[in-house]
Each structure stands twice: as structure tokens, then as C-alpha cells.
Amino acid sequence: MNVKKVLFVFASLISFAANAQMGGNNTFEFLNLPISARVSALGGNLLTARDGDLNVALVNPSLLSDSMDNNLALSYINYFADVNYGYAAYAKKFRKIGGVFSAGIQYLDYGKFIRADEIGNQDGTFSANEMSFNLGYARSILDSNLYVGATLKTIYSHLESYTSTGSALDLGATYMRPKRGWTAAIVIKNLGRQWKTYAGHKEKLPFEIQLGLSMKPKHVPFRLSLVYENFEKWDLTYVDPANPTLTEDPLTGEPIKQHKYKIVGDKFMRHMVIGGEFIITKNFFLRGGFNYQHRKELKVPEKRGMTGFSFGFGFRVYKFHFSYARAVYHLAGASNNFSISFDLNSFAKKRFVSPANP
């Protein structure tokens, strides 16, 4: 397949989707939750880590690589209250077909709720959960440094007695320049539709276009990751009705002037996710990230704390790769993320080959 044709297809999809699915309420928002502990530690998004980590392939399908052949990845996130979610994935390379396939399941359990009527009379409990069955594929283009991939998602949601189904497609492309130490990526997420509605009202999926760039200078044990989210929509500003932005001085009544460059800078930063990895050794990593949008929307004005920041670490022990992250979403609490991945090939017994007869 010609590289120019691939780029043309991606450009066409961006143009179509950006015009067709702007704004509106979304369903299946759980699809955008950060699954991998590594992703959570780096601010909640990571598009450019094509280094054999199967846990990040859900974010960008073109990150699937040959080194993930026969790999298994598991993630668990202790969210808030009784909410828990996680992910399990397996990858396999098929030489005759070319490229790498992955299969996985993503789930979200909201826990138990008390069933009650409008005046408070209780009538037992009910549960709520959502899940997505994912099938991914990726390959290189003409053995170049350009990789493309796709993930097909089959979605099921159960909320009390209501159920909903849908399907979505993620498309990703990653371009690497190893000698110069940088990688760029583009991901089109959640192209699809809701097939069965909860109560007769059809909702849009959380469509999004994301751009990513990472840089690792030679001989420097640090990798910087930048992600620009919601490329399809410029203004992500949300005004809290309970805490609106002041437009005039409460004492003098004079209008408060908003600096033009400050407004533009605020809108730009709401798209940005910034992360960094310190490569202490080949088996130990320290990670940190910052999500400006999370901080602006979830901070408490009187005490901002660490809202919007995240941190974590990763290490390899024997044949296992462990990762942990703690992401601070609000002053009231933070989430704890755990991930593990390993290569099943490493557990296979090596065949003994007898020495040749002299």
C-alpha cells in the first residue's frame, strides 16, 4: 500500500468525522478511561510508546509490534467509591498474514446501588457495568518507519434494567525517527454508533482525534511525551454554573478585562497532556505527568493541591514487567493503577540439542 494513499485516507476520515460529530452528549464514556498504569502516570494519555508494551496498545492500535508476539497484559484500576475497572489483552504475530493481532476485554464495574423510589422507599439493590471486546491489528507500511493499526470494539452496557450495545473503530498511525529520537502519532478514536439504546434515545459515541509527539535526546535518560487531545474541537472550556467566572468587580462594578493571549493560552492548554519518563536503568523507570484540563475542571479554588498531576514507576523482575500509578483527579481522592505484562514465550522450555558426534 502506498504511503501517500494511507495519509490521504486518514486526512479524509478526520475531515468527515470532525464535521459530522461535533459536540452533543456521548455514551460509553468509559472507553476513554486510562487503562494502563504507565498511561495514567504520564497524565492519562500516551500515543507514541512503540517499545513492546502491550498495555499501551489500546490507546493507539499502531503501537502493536512484533516484540509483543505471545504477550499477555493485565491492568486493574481502583477508582473511586466502589468503582473498579480493568483490561486484559493478548497479542499474536501471524507471519503468513503479516502484522500483529491483539484481542482484549475492557470492563468497568460501578458496584452496587440501593434501589429506591422518588420518596425514598428502598427496594433492594441493583448493579451497573460496562465492557468492550476489542480486536486489534497493526503492521508497518512497506517496511518503513510508518506503522498503521486499527481496533474494532464491540460494546455492551448494563445499567440497572437498561442495556445498550454499540460498536466503534479506532484508527492509528505512528511514524518513528529512531536516529533523531522522536516519534509522532495520530489516533482517531471511537468512530461508530450505538446500536441498541437505553430507553429509545440514541446517543453519540465519544469521538475524538488525538495527536502525539515524544522526544528522547541521545545519551539522555529521559523521554518527554506530549499529547494534543480533542483536535476536532477548539474550545473545551466548561463554566461551572455554581462557580461562574467573574466578569465584573464585585466591589466597584467595573468590568474585569480578560487578556486575549491568556484566554487563547488557556484554551490551548486544555488540549495538552504532558508526561515524562526517567529511565533510571533498563529495568526501572520513574514517571510523572500533568493534565491541565483535569486541573482546571476539578480543582477546588481554595485548595488546589495536586489535582491534575500524576506519578508512578515501572520495573522488571524476572520475566514480568510491573507498573504502578497514582493519578490525583480531585482534592477528595486519587486513583491507583496497577499493570503487569509478560511474554509467554519466556516460559516455554528450551529444546535440548545434543552435541554433534566427534
VENFENMO-V113414 format. One record per backbone hydrogen bond with DSSP energy under -1.0 kcal/mol. CO is the residue of the C=O (numbers start at 1). NH is the residue of the N-H. If there is no record, write none. Layout:
co nh
CO NH
CO NH
This chain:
co nh
2 6
3 7
4 8
5 9
6 10
7 11
8 12
9 13
10 14
11 15
12 16
13 17
14 18
15 19
16 20
17 21
25 204
28 31
29 32
30 33
36 40
37 41
38 42
39 44
40 43
48 50
49 51
53 56
54 57
56 60
60 63
61 64
65 68
66 69
68 71
70 344
71 91
72 342
73 89
74 340
75 87
76 338
77 79
77 85
78 336
80 83
83 79
84 109
85 77
86 107
87 75
88 105
89 73
90 103
91 70
92 101
94 98
99 94
100 138
101 92
102 136
103 90
104 134
105 88
106 132
107 86
108 130
109 84
113 126
115 123
117 120
121 117
124 115
126 113
127 160
128 110
129 158
130 108
131 156
132 106
133 154
134 104
135 152
136 102
137 150
138 100
139 148
141 144
145 176
146 141
147 174
148 139
149 172
150 137
151 170
152 135
153 168
154 133
155 166
156 131
157 164
158 129
159 162
162 159
164 157
165 195
165 196
166 155
167 193
168 153
169 191
170 151
171 188
172 149
173 186
174 147
175 184
177 181
177 182
181 216
182 177
183 214
184 175
185 212
186 173
187 210
188 171
189 208
191 169
193 167
196 165
204 27
205 207
208 189
209 231
210 187
211 228
212 185
213 226
214 183
215 224
217 220
220 222
221 279
223 277
224 215
225 275
226 213
227 273
228 211
230 233
240 243
247 256
249 253
254 249
259 263
260 264
261 265
262 266
263 267
264 268
265 269
266 270
268 271
269 272
271 229
273 227
274 290
275 225
276 288
277 223
278 280
278 286
281 284
283 316
284 281
285 314
286 278
287 312
288 276
289 310
290 274
291 295
292 296
293 297
294 298
295 299
300 303
304 307
306 309
308 291
309 328
310 289
311 326
312 287
313 324
314 285
315 322
317 320
320 317
321 341
322 315
323 339
324 313
325 337
326 311
327 335
328 308
330 333
333 330
335 327
336 78
337 325
338 76
339 323
340 74
341 321
342 72
343 346
344 347
345 348
